[in-house]
Amino acid sequence: MKVLFLVFWVAGVLATTASASLINYNTTGSTLSCNGVAGCVQNTTTSITIVGGLTFTYNTGSGSNVLTPSIINLGNIVTTGTGTNVNVTGLLLTINVNSTPPGAGGTLPNGAISGSISTNSSGATLLFSPNNTTTGFGTLPGVNIAGGGQSFTYQILNPSLGLQAPTVGNPVGQSSIQGAVTDTSAATPPTITKAFGAASILVNQTTSFT
């Protein structure tokens, strides 16, 4: 019983060593590209138009004084114009994340667009892959941004996202990309010696029970 109590006591101490962090972030520098799709015109680095009359625009996301871990906005794609069964397979979204701290940036796994869209209906999907990071939010597409002894993992919470048709949704034509940020800085717990009768434990050293 003394050993069991000790285990819970140490777990409580170590839990208090992890603290939340405040971060600022934005997705400036992201790109939405034609990626060789036939009939596609690159209007800007974040906007394309496909012959047939549909335009797709990526709008950046940002946040200030976000307390980690937290769900965040990674931007959205807005579809406008008119068309019938416009093939969008091959379009590519690359989201760049700038994070302070640690004052660095990183790129999330690419989002590949496939399917077709019409003025009033959509069969198009935005798929981010691979699922390369794991946090309390799960194993998801993400990027770890580190520097100065700090590390933050940004993830995409809806890696398979249906794109809205120009006349559908609220706001109309908008498909929002939901993300998450977690402070994944390596925690180095202090060395603790504690004895309860015949039981003793050293954290970060040899553990013994006598």
C-alpha positions in Angstrom: 0.0 0.0 0.0 2.9 2.4 0.8 4.4 1.6 -2.6 1.1 2.3 -4.4 0.7 5.6 -2.6 4.2 6.6 -3.5 3.6 5.9 -7.2 0.6 8.2 -7.2 2.5 10.9 -5.3 5.4 10.9 -7.9 2.9 10.9 -10.8 1.3 14.0 -9.2 4.6 15.8 -8.9 5.6 15.1 -12.5 2.2 16.2 -13.8 2.8 19.6 -12.2 6.1 20.0 -14.1 4.2 20.3 -17.4 2.9 23.8 -18.1 0.9 25.3 -20.9 2.4 27.9 -23.2 1.1 31.0 -25.0 1.9 31.1 -28.7 1.3 33.3 -31.7 1.0 31.7 -35.1 0.0 32.4 -38.7 0.0 30.5 -42.0 1.5 33.2 -44.2 3.7 31.7 -46.9 1.2 28.9 -47.7 0.4 28.1 -51.4 -2.5 26.7 -53.4 -1.1 25.6 -56.7 -2.3 24.3 -60.1 0.3 21.6 -59.8 0.1 20.8 -63.5 -3.7 20.5 -63.7 -4.9 21.1 -67.3 -6.8 24.3 -67.9 -5.7 25.8 -64.5 -4.5 29.3 -64.2 -2.3 30.4 -61.3 -3.7 33.8 -60.3 -1.6 34.3 -57.2 0.3 32.0 -54.9 -2.9 31.3 -53.1 -5.5 31.5 -55.8 -6.2 29.5 -59.0 -8.9 29.4 -61.6 -9.8 26.4 -63.7 -11.2 26.7 -67.2 -14.9 26.2 -66.7 -15.3 29.2 -64.4 -14.4 28.1 -60.9 -11.9 29.9 -58.7 -10.3 28.5 -55.5 -8.7 30.8 -53.0 -6.8 29.8 -49.8 -7.2 32.4 -47.0 -4.6 32.2 -44.2 -5.3 31.5 -40.5 -3.7 33.1 -37.5 -4.0 33.4 -33.7 -2.6 35.5 -30.9 -1.9 34.5 -27.3 -3.2 31.0 -27.9 -2.9 28.8 -24.8 -1.6 25.3 -25.6 -2.9 22.7 -26.1 -5.7 24.2 -28.2 -7.8 23.8 -31.3 -6.8 26.5 -33.9 -7.8 27.9 -37.3 -5.5 26.9 -40.1 -7.3 28.9 -42.8 -9.9 28.1 -45.4 -10.5 27.5 -49.1 -13.3 29.5 -50.7 -14.8 28.3 -54.0 -16.5 30.9 -56.3 -17.8 31.0 -59.8 -19.9 28.6 -61.9 -19.2 25.4 -63.7 -20.4 21.8 -64.3 -18.4 18.8 -63.1 -15.2 20.7 -63.1 -12.3 18.3 -62.5 -10.1 19.5 -59.7 -7.9 16.4 -59.2 -4.3 17.4 -58.8 -4.6 20.8 -57.1 -2.2 21.0 -54.2 -2.5 23.0 -50.9 0.7 23.5 -48.9 0.2 25.1 -45.5 3.2 26.9 -43.9 3.0 27.5 -40.2 5.0 30.4 -38.5 5.1 30.0 -34.7 6.3 32.3 -31.9 7.7 30.9 -29.8 10.0 29.4 -30.9 10.3 32.0 -33.7 10.5 29.5 -36.5 8.3 27.9 -39.2 7.5 24.6 -40.7 5.3 23.0 -43.4 2.4 20.7 -42.8 2.0 17.6 -45.0 0.6 18.5 -48.4 -3.1 18.6 -49.0 -4.1 16.9 -52.3 -7.4 17.9 -53.9 -9.4 15.4 -56.0 -12.8 15.0 -57.5 -15.1 17.4 -59.3 -17.3 20.5 -58.4 -20.3 22.1 -60.0 -22.0 25.4 -59.1 -24.5 23.8 -56.7 -22.8 20.5 -55.7 -19.4 19.1 -54.9 -17.7 15.7 -55.0 -14.3 17.2 -54.3 -12.1 16.3 -51.3 -9.0 17.8 -49.7 -6.8 15.1 -48.2 -3.7 15.7 -46.0 -1.3 12.9 -45.5 0.6 11.2 -44.0 -0.4 10.9 -40.3 3.1 11.6 -39.1 2.7 13.2 -35.6 1.1 12.0 -32.4 -0.1 14.2 -29.5 -3.1 14.2 -27.1 -5.2 15.0 -30.2 -4.2 11.8 -31.9 -2.0 10.6 -34.7 -2.5 13.1 -37.5 -0.7 15.0 -40.3 1.4 17.6 -38.6 4.7 19.4 -38.2 7.0 19.9 -35.2 8.5 23.4 -35.0 11.4 23.6 -32.6 14.0 26.1 -31.5 15.6 27.6 -28.4 14.8 24.6 -26.3 11.1 24.7 -27.1 9.0 22.5 -29.4 5.4 22.9 -30.7 3.5 20.4 -32.8 0.9 21.7 -35.2 -1.6 19.2 -36.6 -4.6 19.0 -38.9 -7.7 17.7 -37.2 -9.8 17.2 -40.3 -7.3 15.6 -42.7 -10.1 14.5 -45.1 -12.2 17.5 -45.9 -15.0 17.8 -48.4 -14.8 21.1 -50.4 -18.0 23.2 -50.6 -19.6 24.2 -53.9 -19.8 27.9 -54.6 -23.5 28.2 -53.6 -23.3 25.9 -50.5 -22.2 26.3 -46.9 -22.1 29.0 -44.3 -20.2 31.1 -45.2 -21.1 30.2 -48.8 -18.4 28.3 -50.6 -16.1 28.2 -47.6 -14.3 25.0 -46.4 -12.5 25.6 -43.1 -9.3 23.7 -42.1 -9.3 22.9 -38.4 -6.0 22.4 -36.6 -4.4 21.9 -33.2 -1.3 23.0 -31.4 0.5 21.3 -28.5 3.6 22.2 -26.5 5.8 19.2 -27.0 8.9 20.6 -25.4 10.9 17.9 -23.8 10.2 18.0 -20.1 13.1 17.1 -17.8 11.7 16.2 -14.4 13.7 17.0 -11.3 15.5 14.4 -9.3 13.3 13.6 -6.3 14.0 11.4 -3.4 11.1 10.5 -1.1 10.7 7.8 1.5 7.7 6.4 3.1 8.7 3.8 5.6 10.4 1.0 3.7 9.6 2.4 0.2 11.8 4.8 -1.6 12.1 6.1 -5.2 14.6 8.3 -7.2 13.2 10.0 -10.3 15.6 10.1 -13.2 17.8 7.6 -11.3 17.6 4.1 -10.1 14.2 3.1 -8.8 14.1 0.7 -5.9 11.6 -0.8 -3.6 12.7 -2.5 -0.4 
